[in-house]
Amino acid sequence: MFNEIEKAFKGLYDIVVRLRAPDGCPWDREQTPSSLRGDLVEEVYECVEAIDEGDPAHVKEELGDIFLLAVMLSYMHEQAGLFSVSDVLAGVSEKLTRRHPHVFGNAEVKDSAEVLRNWARIKIEQEGRSPKDSLMDEVSNALPPLDRACKLQKKAAKAGFDWDKTEEVVAKVREEIAEVEAEIDKTDRSVLLEEELGDLFFAATNLCRFLKVEPSLALRRTNAKFVRRFKYIERRMREASQTMNHENLALMEKYWQEAKEKDNAENGIFVRESDGKCADEVV
């Protein structure tokens, strides 16, 4: 097995070297670490999507794309004489060994929380990292705003700054909605509207965290649902020889409800005729 892994990684490395060679691919030679930043983020999200789909073949493909970019970026720095691909691999191996003394040493831990505490302590005591002035400084500014909001809230919660009950978080969401509505009602549409909408997003993210739902994954699922239903509307409108415009909103809404009912049936959700409420039961 080791020889197979070694051979496979060497094969990928050799391909990257060939692509970046003077007689290699013009596009690959033109790339820089900066130019590939967006690709790296995109491939990671595509891998997350494949994992959500539960499609192993798709996951394998997307992980391959991530490996390719990781090797490509590492080799670019190797070409510049800054560090080598082997330095990258050796560095992460050494770090993992150092930060897991309960696995590779004699330390003992009682749970995953203690593992994380040791991880943070080792970064400071053994690796010389400067302690953060604030827990908030431990959350990267580079994260997408939604993910960063959730991580900021998790850090605060670990310090005891958190709600006690779900009802309190829901009340906060309602409070923020009311504040948004108050700004909307102002004739001058105050610049505070953006701030209040931000507060609403933050409160909704907090509710997700409190209920142990990853907000970015929840939104990803909703995006997919919206796309699926909107495509259904487009198809039905074409079949009815109708134009997609505001004048046909009533018809589009009808098809939206059809798409919604179709989704509910496929997911085992039905609506009780007596009260109009949904129940999660297999049809």
C-alpha positions in Angstrom: 0.0 0.0 0.0 2.8 2.4 0.9 4.5 1.9 -2.5 1.2 2.6 -4.2 0.7 5.9 -2.3 4.3 6.9 -2.9 4.0 6.1 -6.6 0.7 7.9 -7.0 2.0 11.1 -5.3 5.3 11.0 -7.3 3.2 10.6 -10.4 1.2 13.7 -9.6 4.3 15.7 -8.7 6.0 14.7 -12.0 2.9 15.9 -13.9 3.0 19.2 -12.2 6.7 19.6 -12.9 6.1 18.8 -16.5 3.2 21.3 -16.8 5.4 24.0 -15.3 8.4 23.2 -17.5 9.5 25.7 -20.2 8.0 23.4 -22.8 5.0 22.6 -20.7 1.5 24.1 -20.7 1.4 27.8 -21.4 -1.6 28.3 -19.0 0.0 26.4 -16.2 3.3 28.2 -16.6 1.5 31.6 -16.3 -0.2 30.8 -13.0 1.0 32.2 -9.7 0.0 31.6 -6.1 -2.1 34.7 -6.3 -3.9 33.7 -9.5 -4.8 30.3 -8.0 -6.4 31.6 -4.8 -9.9 31.7 -6.2 -9.5 28.2 -7.7 -8.4 26.8 -4.4 -11.5 28.2 -2.6 -13.8 27.1 -5.4 -12.4 23.5 -5.4 -12.8 23.2 -1.6 -16.5 24.3 -1.9 -17.1 21.9 -4.7 -15.6 19.1 -2.5 -18.0 20.1 0.3 -20.9 20.0 -2.2 -19.8 16.4 -3.3 -19.7 15.3 0.4 -23.2 16.7 0.9 -24.4 14.8 -2.1 -23.0 11.6 -0.6 -21.4 10.8 -4.0 -18.1 9.0 -3.4 -17.0 9.2 -7.1 -17.6 13.0 -7.1 -15.8 13.3 -3.7 -12.8 11.4 -5.1 -12.7 13.7 -8.1 -12.9 16.9 -6.1 -10.3 15.7 -3.6 -8.0 15.1 -6.6 -8.5 18.7 -7.7 -7.5 19.9 -4.2 -4.4 17.7 -4.2 -3.5 19.1 -7.6 -3.7 22.7 -6.4 -1.9 21.9 -3.2 1.0 20.3 -5.2 0.9 23.1 -7.8 1.1 25.8 -5.2 3.8 24.1 -3.3 5.9 23.5 -6.5 5.6 27.2 -7.4 7.3 28.0 -4.2 9.9 25.3 -4.8 10.6 26.9 -8.2 11.1 30.2 -6.4 13.6 28.6 -4.0 11.4 29.4 -1.0 10.6 25.9 0.2 10.1 22.5 -1.4 7.1 20.2 -1.8 8.8 17.8 0.6 9.2 20.6 3.1 5.5 21.1 3.1 4.8 17.4 3.7 7.5 17.1 6.3 6.3 20.2 8.0 2.7 19.1 8.4 3.8 15.6 9.6 6.0 17.1 12.2 3.2 19.5 13.4 0.7 16.7 13.6 3.1 14.6 15.7 3.9 17.5 17.9 0.3 18.5 18.5 -0.8 15.0 19.3 1.3 14.0 22.3 -1.6 11.8 23.5 -1.1 9.7 20.4 2.6 9.9 19.6 3.8 10.5 23.2 3.0 9.8 26.8 0.4 12.5 27.4 -3.2 11.6 28.4 -6.4 13.3 27.6 -10.0 12.6 28.7 -11.9 14.1 25.8 -11.7 16.0 22.6 -12.1 19.3 24.5 -8.8 18.7 26.2 -7.2 17.8 22.9 -8.1 21.3 21.6 -6.8 22.9 24.8 -3.5 21.1 24.5 -3.4 22.0 20.8 -3.7 25.7 21.6 -1.1 25.4 24.5 1.5 23.7 22.3 1.2 26.4 19.6 2.3 28.9 22.2 4.7 27.0 24.4 6.4 24.8 21.9 6.0 26.6 18.6 6.5 30.1 19.9 3.2 31.5 18.6 2.2 34.7 20.3 -0.8 34.3 22.5 -3.8 36.1 21.1 -5.0 39.3 22.9 -8.6 38.2 22.3 -10.5 35.1 21.6 -11.8 36.9 18.6 -8.3 37.1 17.1 -8.2 33.4 16.8 -10.8 33.5 14.0 -9.4 34.2 10.6 -10.5 37.4 8.8 -10.2 35.4 5.5 -13.2 33.3 6.2 -16.4 33.9 4.3 -18.6 36.3 6.5 -21.2 33.6 7.3 -18.6 31.1 8.4 -16.7 33.7 10.4 -19.8 34.9 12.2 -20.5 31.3 13.3 -16.9 30.8 14.5 -16.8 34.1 16.4 -20.0 33.0 18.2 -18.5 29.6 19.0 -15.5 31.2 20.6 -17.7 33.5 22.7 -19.8 30.6 23.7 -16.8 28.6 24.9 -16.0 31.6 27.2 -19.5 31.4 28.7 -21.0 34.3 26.7 -24.0 32.5 25.3 -27.7 32.1 25.5 -29.3 29.8 28.0 -32.4 28.8 26.0 -33.5 28.4 22.4 -36.4 30.7 23.1 -34.0 33.6 23.9 -32.2 33.2 20.6 -35.5 33.1 18.7 -36.6 36.2 20.5 -33.3 37.9 19.5 -34.0 37.1 15.8 -37.5 38.6 16.2 -36.1 41.7 17.8 -33.7 42.1 14.9 -36.5 41.7 12.3 -38.5 44.4 14.1 -35.4 46.7 13.9 -35.1 46.1 10.2 -38.8 46.8 9.7 -38.4 50.1 11.6 -35.6 51.1 9.3 -37.6 50.1 6.2 -40.5 52.3 7.4 -38.3 55.4 7.5 -38.8 57.6 4.4 -35.1 58.4 4.2 -34.1 54.8 4.3 -31.3 55.4 6.9 -27.8 54.1 6.4 -28.5 52.0 9.5 -30.6 49.6 7.4 -27.5 47.8 6.2 -26.3 47.5 9.8 -29.7 46.2 11.0 -29.8 43.6 8.2 -26.3 42.5 9.2 -27.5 42.1 12.8 -30.4 40.0 11.5 -28.0 37.7 9.6 -25.8 37.5 12.7 -28.8 36.6 15.0 -30.0 33.9 12.5 -26.5 32.5 12.4 -26.5 32.4 16.2 -29.7 30.4 16.1 -28.2 27.9 13.7 -25.2 27.5 16.0 -27.3 27.2 19.1 -29.3 24.4 17.4 -26.1 22.7 16.2 -26.8 23.5 12.5 -23.9 24.7 10.3 -25.3 27.9 8.8 -23.3 27.7 5.6 -24.5 24.1 4.9 -28.1 25.1 5.7 -27.9 27.9 3.3 -26.2 25.7 0.7 -29.2 23.3 1.0 -31.7 26.1 0.6 -29.8 27.5 -2.4 -30.0 24.1 -4.1 -33.7 23.9 -3.2 -34.4 27.3 -4.7 -32.5 26.5 -7.9 -34.4 23.2 -8.3 -37.8 24.8 -7.8 -37.0 27.8 -10.1 -35.9 25.4 -12.9 -39.2 23.7 -12.5 -41.0 27.0 -13.0 -38.9 27.7 -16.1 -39.8 24.3 -17.6 -43.5 24.6 -16.8 -43.6 28.2 -18.3 -42.0 27.0 -21.5 -44.5 24.1 -21.7 -47.3 26.7 -21.3 -45.7 29.0 -23.9 -45.6 31.8 -21.2 -43.0 34.4 -20.7 -41.0 34.8 -17.5 -42.0 38.3 -16.3 -43.7 40.0 -13.4 -47.0 40.1 -15.3 -47.1 36.3 -15.1 -46.2 36.2 -11.4 -49.5 34.5 -10.4 -48.8 31.7 -12.8 -45.2 31.4 -11.7 -46.3 31.3 -8.1 -48.7 28.4 -9.0 -45.8 26.4 -10.5 -43.7 27.3 -7.5 -46.3 25.7 -5.3 -46.3 22.7 -7.6 -42.5 22.4 -7.3 -42.8 22.7 -3.5 -45.4 19.9 -3.3 -43.2 17.7 -5.5 -40.3 18.3 -3.2 -42.4 17.5 -0.2 -43.7 14.3 -1.7 -40.2 13.2 -2.6 -39.0 13.9 0.9 -41.9 12.2 2.6 -43.5 15.4 3.8 -47.3 15.9 3.5 -49.7 18.6 4.4 -52.6 17.9 6.7 -55.7 19.2 4.9 -57.4 19.9 8.3 -54.9 22.5 9.5 -52.5 23.2 6.6 -49.5 22.2 8.7 -46.7 20.0 7.5 -45.8 16.7 9.1 -42.6 14.7 8.5 -44.1 11.3 7.7 -43.5 8.9 4.9 -46.4 9.2 2.4 
